[in-house]
Amino acid sequence: MTLDQWVKAACAELGIAPTDASVSLVLNLARDVAHNTVRPAAPVTAYLLGLAVGRGANPHEAAAALTALAMAQGDTAAGQNDETAGER
């Protein structure tokens, strides 16, 4: 099964129009979260995005805010690694 086939099947199961599924938005968010925080945060963040959108949030604005949060975590971790590199 391809991703497109899965999305169509999942949307049909949930009664959602496939055109409402922002696959690239969610995949990009999950990638940024997984690479800048801990990997298990990616699916949890995707779920949280879904909750926020279900409660009326703009999906693009909410994803941008979550991406910025994740990227800040990555910047913090990189800064910590730079600081401790000299201690080795």
Order of alpha helices (4+ residues) and beta strands (2+ residues): alpha-alpha-alpha-alpha
